[in-house]
Every structure is written in structure tokens, then in C-alpha cells.
Amino acid sequence: MLNRVELIGHIGQTPEIRYTQDKKAIANLSVATSESYKDKDGNKQENTEWHRVVAFGKLAEIIGEYCGKGQLIYVAGKIRTRKWTDKEGQERYTTEIVANEMKMLSKKDGTASESHDQQAQPSDFPEDDEIPF
């Protein structure tokens, strides 16, 4: 079986960085991908899709230090759906991309950048009981 996602998009807001109790970094960010097309009347249409992305360990630290709102990045990873119960007792679900690879395609200010490859190592990923959410 294969569970692999690759995206090129712009970061929607400054990545949020948190740490587990044992000081492992977790980065949460939103990435927008867009596509444009012409409808049946010849009018240009644009569709933007927002993706929730999470990264762990060294990759999360790099995202926190070098990535910012509006930056163009490449992200690769896998899709994961999580379930939890909120404060009101309602079951909630979220689908996100767990990143294990990231390339900065522009600088924080959105200008062109040299590509910097970053990949997560297996030890960067916390066990399920270590994730604080």
C-alpha cells in the first residue's frame, strides 16, 4: 500500500511550533495550493485548497526557524486522520499531512531561493502517546 502526498504551495500563516514534554518539536502549518482553469464560458476560474501540515523533530525546528507566511514550499509526507473528543464531549476529526520532507522554494519574503532539502529521520516522529493534542 502507498500513502504519499506531495504539495507545492504557499504557507498561509506563520508556522506554530510547540514542544512535547521531552522537548521534541512539533510544527503546524497551513499550505495553500491553487489551480486555475477556464469554465465552459471561457472565464478564468481559480480554486484554492488549504492543507493542514504537521512536522516533527528536526524538520519542525527548521520549519519554525526558516519558514514564514507566504513562502513557497514543497512538502512530502503521508495523510493521517486523527480523532479526539473536545471539551464538550463531541468527537472531532482532522485530516492532515505528516511531513517527512520539505524544500524551501522561496525565502520568507516570497522571493526566489536556492533549494534546501530537509528530511525527517525516523527518530523525529513521536509515539502516539507523546503527541500533546
N, C-alpha and C positions, 0 to 999 in steps of 0.2 A: 504494500500500500504506500501511497505517496501523499504527504501533506506538506506542500511547499507553496509559499507565496512570495512574489517579487513585485515591488512597487517602486515607482519613481514619482515623487510628489513633493509638495511644499509643506513644511511644518506649519501648523495652524496657530500655535501659541508656544510660548517659552516652555520647554520640557520641564515636567515636575520630577524632581529627584527626591527619593526617600531612602531610608536605610532600614534593614531588618535589625533585630536585636543583636545579631552577631556582626553588624556593620557591613553587610553586603548591600551594594547599591541597587536600587530599582528605579528605572526611568519610565515615565508615562508620557506619551506624546500623541498628538493627533496629526495625521498626514492626509492632505487633500490630493486626490488625483482627479484630473479633468479630461473630458473628451468632447470634441466638437464635431458636429455633423450638420448637413443641410436637410431640412424636413421636406415633405412632399411638395411644398410650395416654393422651395428654393431658399428659404430663410435659414440663416445660420443659428443653430441651437448649441448650447453648451450644457453639459451635465457634470456636476462635481460630486464626487463620492468622498465621504470622510471615513478614515480608518483609525481605529484605536490601536496603538502600538505600545508594547511593553518590552523593556530590555533589562537584563540583569548583569551584575558584576562589573567587570572592567568596561564592557561595552556601554553600560548605563552611565558609568563615570565619564567616559569620553563624550557621550551624548550631552550630559549635563554641562561639561566644560566647553565644548566646541560648537554645539548646535543651538540655533535660535529661531524665533518666529520668522516665517517667510523663506527660510533656507530650503534649497532644493536638495533632496537626498534620495539615495537608493537604499531600500530596506529589503532584506530577505529573511524569511523565517517560516513559521507554521501557524495555522489558525487554531485557536483554542477558545472554547466556550466554557465559561465558569458560571456556577450557580451559587447564590448565597441568600440568606434571609435578612431583610432590612430591619430597622428598629421597630417598625410597625408590624413585624411578623409576616410580611409579604415576601414570597420567593421572587428573586430577581435574577436576570441572566445578562451576561455581556459576552460579546464575541470580540476577540482581539487577535492581533498578530504578535506572536512571541518572536522578537527579532533575534537572530543569531549572527547577522551580518549587516553592516551599514557602510555606505560610501557617501562622503560629503561631495556633492556636485556643485555647490556654490558656497561662498563664505556666509557668515551670519548675516551680512548686509545684503545678501542675494546676488552679489557679483560672482563671476566665474571663479572657480577654484581648481587647484590640482586635486586629483582624486586621491583620497586617503582611505585605504581598505582597513576595516576593523571587523574582526570576527570574535564571537564569544567562544569561550572554552567550556567544556562540559562542567567544570568545577564552578563556573559562574552562575549556574542555574540553581536556585534554592529548592529544597524539598517542599512539597505542598504545605506541610505544617509550618514552614518558616515564612510564608507569604503573609504579611500583616493586613490583608483585606479579604 
